[in-house]
């Protein structure tokens, strides 16, 4: 792609359009932030109730697990060597 020099009027127009686009994007982000805040306020009582009833557990990092490493889901002996998560072993130089 080849770029050419802009005239002062073109540069000013581009600057105005970028400012307009930034303002529009800011409005979209602010609206999304407000929707997320209201959704959080609406769902929080339900989640608290489900935790008190024992349906949901506390998220990891809370309820005394802070600072501990999560337990691995599998151990080396749980799967055959050919089922490695890193793919098959290389079989020589190609």
C-alpha positions as CSV (number, residue, x, y, z in Angstrom):
1,X,0.0,0.0,0.0
2,X,1.3,3.4,-0.9
3,X,0.7,6.4,1.3
4,X,0.9,9.9,0.0
5,X,1.2,13.2,1.9
6,X,-2.0,14.7,3.1
7,X,-2.9,18.4,2.6
8,X,-3.5,20.4,5.7
9,X,-7.2,20.3,5.1
10,X,-7.1,16.5,4.7
11,X,-5.0,16.1,7.8
12,X,-7.5,18.3,9.8
13,X,-10.4,16.2,8.4
14,X,-8.8,13.0,9.4
15,X,-8.1,14.3,12.9
16,X,-11.8,15.3,13.2
17,X,-13.0,11.9,12.1
18,X,-10.7,10.1,14.5
19,X,-11.9,12.3,17.3
20,X,-15.5,11.6,16.3
21,X,-14.8,7.8,16.2
22,X,-13.1,7.9,19.6
23,X,-16.1,9.7,21.1
24,X,-18.5,7.2,19.6
25,X,-16.4,4.3,20.9
26,X,-16.3,5.9,24.3
27,X,-20.1,6.1,24.3
28,X,-20.3,2.4,23.4
29,X,-17.9,1.4,26.1
30,X,-19.7,3.5,28.7
31,X,-23.0,1.9,27.8
32,X,-21.6,-1.6,28.0
33,X,-20.1,-0.8,31.4
34,X,-23.4,0.4,32.6
35,X,-25.2,-2.8,31.3
36,X,-22.5,-5.0,33.0
37,X,-22.9,-3.1,36.3
38,X,-26.7,-3.5,36.3
39,X,-26.4,-7.2,35.3
40,X,-24.0,-7.8,38.2
41,X,-26.4,-6.1,40.6
42,X,-29.3,-8.2,39.3
43,X,-27.5,-11.5,39.4
44,X,-25.5,-11.1,42.7
45,X,-28.5,-11.9,45.0
46,X,-29.2,-15.1,43.1
47,X,-25.6,-16.2,43.2
48,X,-25.4,-15.5,46.9
49,X,-28.5,-17.5,47.5
50,X,-27.2,-20.4,45.5
51,X,-23.9,-20.4,47.5
52,X,-25.8,-20.3,50.8
53,X,-27.9,-23.3,49.6
54,X,-24.7,-25.2,48.7
55,X,-25.5,-25.4,45.0
56,X,-22.5,-23.2,44.0
57,X,-19.1,-23.4,45.6
58,X,-16.9,-20.4,46.3
59,X,-14.7,-19.5,43.3
60,X,-11.0,-20.6,43.4
61,X,-8.9,-18.2,45.3
62,X,-11.5,-17.7,48.0
63,X,-12.6,-19.8,51.0
64,X,-9.1,-20.4,52.3
65,X,-7.5,-21.5,49.0
66,X,-5.7,-18.2,48.4
67,X,-2.0,-18.7,47.6
68,X,-2.3,-22.5,47.0
69,X,-1.6,-24.0,43.7
70,X,-4.5,-25.7,42.0
71,X,-4.4,-29.5,42.0
72,X,-3.4,-31.0,38.7
73,X,-6.3,-32.7,36.9
74,X,-4.2,-35.6,35.6
75,X,-1.0,-37.3,36.6
76,X,1.6,-38.8,34.4
77,X,0.4,-42.4,35.1
78,X,-3.2,-41.5,34.2
79,X,-2.7,-41.8,30.4
80,X,-0.5,-43.7,28.0
81,X,2.7,-42.1,26.7
82,X,1.2,-41.7,23.2
83,X,-1.6,-39.5,24.6
84,X,0.7,-36.7,25.7
85,X,-0.9,-33.2,25.7
86,X,2.3,-32.1,23.8
87,X,1.7,-34.4,20.8
88,X,3.6,-37.4,19.7
89,X,7.3,-37.6,20.3
90,X,9.6,-36.6,17.4
91,X,10.8,-39.6,15.5
92,X,14.1,-38.4,14.2
93,X,15.2,-35.4,12.2
94,X,13.3,-34.5,9.1
